[in-house]
Amino acid sequence: MKTIYTLIVLIFAPFLVSSQSVFDEFENDDEVMSVVVTQKAFKLMSRFAPKGDKETMEYFEVIDQLNDLKVYVTKNTKTSDKMKLVAEKYISSKKLVQLMRMKEDKKNVMIYVKEGVNDDYVEELLMFIWNKGDGSQRQGIIVSLTGNIDLNKISALTSHMNIPGSEYLNNAKKNK
């Protein structure tokens, strides 16, 4: 009987582990502000889409296609450096493709994607912003979106939701 339980655990373990993200460790860090929106929440939001307003309807069409949104923000130097290392390792291990990078003052913005069904859609969008400033200027931001993401519409949605770094997604759309 123990052998059967062990076999069942070994078969299903990869599925259980894959539902978690390497970025989840930052949720319990007191130095990190985090926001996590699940697929269930997106589905619930899409049920309340007002009828008639075309722009709002487009937002809800995009929302309905999302699996999750995770945002992590810190101004702690050590945590920011750790976020950078975790993001770089994740990007490499998942073989994400760079969509855009930008350097402005001491701020580096990198946007990576996992390609989707065509050039306009991606399965995953990862944005990492790392500000190398000193003291209160130091900042690390990770934004992770998964689902069937329309690059032509996602920047408007993230701007509407006031997601940190959303202004860079509009540039990424133009550069794709």
N, C-alpha and C positions, 0 to 999 in steps of 0.2 A: 504494500500500500504506500509506504514511504517513497518507493521508486516512482510510482505513478504521480504522486504530488510533486516530486522533484522534477520529473519530466514536464509536467504541465507548467510549472514555474519557469523552467528554462525556455519553453516554447513561447510563452507570453511575455517574458521579461523585456525583450526588445521593444514591444509595442507600448509597454508601460513607461519605459525610460524615454522613448522618443517623443512622448507628449510633453516632456519638460524641456526647457531651454537652458542653455548654459548661462543665460543672463538672469535666470531666476534667483541666483545667489545674491543679487544686488537688492532684492525685495526686502531682505531682513537686515540690511545694512542701515544703521541709523544715519549715516552720512548721505544716503541716497533717497531722493524723492522718486517714487515710482507710481505709475498708472498702468493697470492691466485691464484690458477689455476683452472678454471672451466671445467666442462665436455665438454662444447662447444670448449674450447681451446684444450683439449686433442683430440677431434674428428678432429679438424682442423689440428693438428700436425700429426695425423696418416694418413692423406691424402697425406702427403709429404714424406712418407716412401720411401727411396731409394730401388730399387730392386737389389737383388743379394747378398748383405752383410748379412749373416745369423745372426750375433750378433745384428746388427742394426735392422733387421726385428723383432727379439725377443723383443727389447725395444719397438718398435711400437705396437706389439701385446699386451704388458702389458699396454701401454699408452691408447690403445683403450678401455680397460676394466675399466679405472678409472673414477670416478664421479667428485672428486675434491681432491685437495691437498692444505693444509693450513699450513703455517709455521710462527711461531711467536717467535721472539728472543728479549730478553732484558738483559741489564746489570744493570738495576736499581733494587736495593734491595727491595724496596716496591712493585714494579711491579712483580718482580720474586716471592715474597711471595704470591702475589695475584694469579699469574698464577698457582702456586702449589695448592692453595685452590680450584680454579675453576676446575683444572684438576682432583683433587681427588673427588670432588662432581660429576663431569661428569661421571667419571669411575664408581662410585657407582650407580648413577641413571640409567645409560645405561647397568649396569650389565656386563661390559666388563671383559673378562677373562685375567688374567696375563699370558703373554707368556714368559716374562723374566724380571729379575731385576738384576742390577749390581751396586756395590758400588766400586768406585776407587778414592783414595785420598778423596777429599771432594765432589766428583761428584756422584750423584745418577742417574741411568738410569733405567726407567721403561717402558716396552712395553706391551701394552694391545691390545686385539683384540675382535672383535665380530665375532664369528665363522661363517663360510660360508658353502658351499655345501659339502665340505669334509675337511679332515685334511690339505690339501695343500692350500686351499683357505679361505680367510676371507672377510667379508663385510666391515670391518673397522679396521684400524690399528692406534693406538694412541701411540705416543712415547713422553714421558716427561723426560726432562733432567734438573736436578736442581743442580746447583753447589753452595754449601754453603760457598764458599770462601769469603774473605773480599774485599771491594772496587771494583777494576776493575776485580777481579777474580769472583765476584758474577755473576751468569748467570741463566736465565731460558729459556728453549726452549720447545715449543710444536710443534709437527709435527702430523698432522691429514690427513689420506688418507682414502677415501671411494671408493667403487666400488667392482668389482670382482677381488680381489687381490691375485695373485699367490705368496705365500711366498717363493717359490723356485727362483723367478725371481726378486722380488721387490728390494732386496738389491743392485743388479747390476744396476738397473735403478736409484735408489736414489743416488748411488755413482756417476754415470754418470752425473746426474743433479746437483751434489755438494750440496745436501740437508744436513743441519747440523745434525749430529748424524747418518748419513747413515752407518758408520762403525759398529754400534751396531746391525743393522738389519741382517748383515751376521752372527753374533753370535746367534741371535734369531732363525734364520732358522736352524742352527745346533742343537739348544736346543729344538726344538718343539716336 
